[in-house]
Amino acid sequence: MRLLLLLVISLPAYCAAGACPSGLPVTGNNCYFIAASGSDSAAGNSESVPWLHAPNMPNCSAVCAGVSPSPGQGFIFRGGDTWHFGNSGAAPYTGGGWNINNSWGTDASCIFEGTTSGCIYYGVDKTWYTGGSWVRPVLTGDNTTSTSLVSSCAHQIAGSFWGSNTMMLMGVATILDNFEITGMCSQDANPTSGVGDTIIGYAGTGTNGSGSAWVVNVYIHGWTATTGAGQGNTNLPGTLIGGGANGLQILDHIVIDGSDSNPGSWAWGTFPSFYHFRDSIVRYTTNGVGQWCHDIHDNIFEHFYNHNAGAGSHANILECNDNATGTPVNQPQNTPNVFYNNMFRHDDPSFGAGGQVHWWVCPEVVPEYYFNNILYDIANENYIDMAGPPIYGCPNTGGQFMFNNTLVDGSQPCYLPNNTAGGTYLTVLNEHLINTPYDSGTTPCTGHGSATDIAMTDATAETQGYLVSTGGTTNSDTCANDTTPCAPTLGSNSTVGAGANHQAYCTALAAYSTEPAIGTDAANACKYATTDGCAYNTSTHTMTCPAQAVVLRPASTAWDAGAYEYQSGNPSAGAPSFSPSAGTYTGTQSVTISSSPSTVICYNTTGSPATNGSTGCTVGTLYSAPVAVVTSETLYAAAGGTGYTDTDGSAAYTINTCAITPASLGPYTAGQSISQQFTASNCTASSFTISSGSLSGSGLTLSSGGLLSGTAQSGSFSFTVAYNTATDPISLIINASVIPNPPTSLTAAPH
């Protein structure tokens, strides 16, 4: 007897993705949606039918489990909802750690300040939320926040893909955007540094300097540890952001605020790369060490603590064990490393002796530029270190250019006594050195003893208004305020006009046009005084950049020494920038107008727009959203407003309009055989559809190639032939009444 075996395999259902919200790095019909009220059995392809979980969360099931994230896709979380990683009794429970590393994007087409078509996006649509207004979705480990160590952790996160108690492991070419992350607790007595007890981990590709992962607009807070955590070795109990295999990471507009946490228990960074690290704040925490430091600017580091007793070896604020080499994979090549507009301040009294590091760099074979940075009210312990041979392998040979920084109660790098080459490759100019002598050694830097390095005692700085004698957390002397710390207040102050003009550095940076972060962002920042980083809103936990109206440095005359440029009147606003830039285009263009720093912008198409010096316009329209340029015209814009003098700009656009043209049209008669071809010019696609009306009853059909054919029937018909999709700018409107056969009209109009 013959037996027949029937094997039935049950596969998860699959639903195609839906339309992505506007303004995201992913576009088209490539998005899925997740909400705390959703169901994994739903289609998940719109905000009305969301899933409960995201793919690669352990509890993702049904339709959700049938989707494997791929390049160009987005996974949109509803604002105001909470996902639980530690408490299995809470809903929605993720099932444990989220291994995003199971799904990679395409690294070559996921480029910061470039194409993002290859990225996988995990983020938000700010128009979709529960509650009265949008707030970040929350990812929680479900432990109560505590500023003290605790006796035990209520919850640990299940899973072992990156050690135990790890919330998520990011994949290559992935973006994590606009989440609040909280509720983590470590109880590991013998933690492995950077593996396990991690909030955001990243394994990289295994190839040095490749595979980017982005963390943007994320707010991390509310961590603690048990009294026994970390006591079995010299590692800190936990890591907020980790890395590995020298993968490239982007940290942009992140907020790490441990004011509600135990600050000495978790390292804020354990070997992530700081490839692009900008517009962020890190406070009330300890220990940040990484590599591939490349583009670091407009960050605030404040209120740093020593590690808890017995749990760690020493603490760092920003330690770059190796800077970028100029040869990252799938990134612009041989561009400089830049550090500017950063602020280090207000160490906790515990942060001091014992090997603590404030700012440590390890320069490589590409040039490095350090400018507009401010360090004050911090311990003079590894104040600014430049590592190199024989202890470290970074050769320093690209040259380091340190200019226009303000340093208080520290030590100015110059001789680099622990470096074989000493100060051979280092240039130091236009520094404001308040009780900050040069280091000592054998080979001095270029600029040693320059008259443009303005040195003064604390007492002199107090007399001139740079410092006050009380109020510091580490030193009694501190900058007179935290808004414009240690800035000159009078034209007679010692730093005003005391520097040399170094526009040549700005020009050198601008030559690296292959990388906007260097050739545009850093080159422009070089021309201005410091912005004091970004302003931190402690209610919304967001960063607004820049913190200050910036002042343009002179084009040819002397600059001030230090990070500031004194100016008694309002500075000029940055020139308006148009994207796309002026030129010839096919079809309507959506033009974004911006200025750096961000200001009020007024625009028109007739010329001479102007702001009212406040928040409105005296001439022109107040810019609030991209401008649609439908026909050939010139956009004129003025950037200005409160605290600025207007700066004008313009961009001329030539628009080649998409047009659909028939060889001829009607009139049609009943019973007539019709074969009418439509052609398109200056259009970007090649199909035709019916966008309104109907061909039913007319006896006619329309092919995707633009052929209208069939035998006309008696009666009337009216329809619109659209080119490709409903988003195209031109449509054909055919109005035909075959009896008694009037003329047929053809109209081209915006669609």
PyMOL commands that set and color helices and strands:
alter all, ss='L'
color gray80, all
select helices_A, chain A and resi 62-65+100-102+107-109+458-463+503-510+516-526
alter helices_A, ss='H'
color red, helices_A
select strands_A, chain A and resi 31-34+74-79+82-84+98-99+120-129+138-140+166-170+174-177+180-182+184-186+198-202+213-216+219-220+223-225+238-242+249-252+255-257+266-273+276-278+281-291+295-297+300-304+316-320+337-340+343-345+357-361+368-371+374-376+384-386+400-403+406-408+426-429+432-434+454-456+467-468+478-479+535-537+542-544+577-579+583-586+589-594+600-604+610-611+617-619+621-622+627-629+633-640+647-656+659-662+673-681+688-693+700-702+707-711+716-723+730-737+745-750
alter strands_A, ss='S'
color yellow, strands_A
deselect
rebuild
show_as cartoon
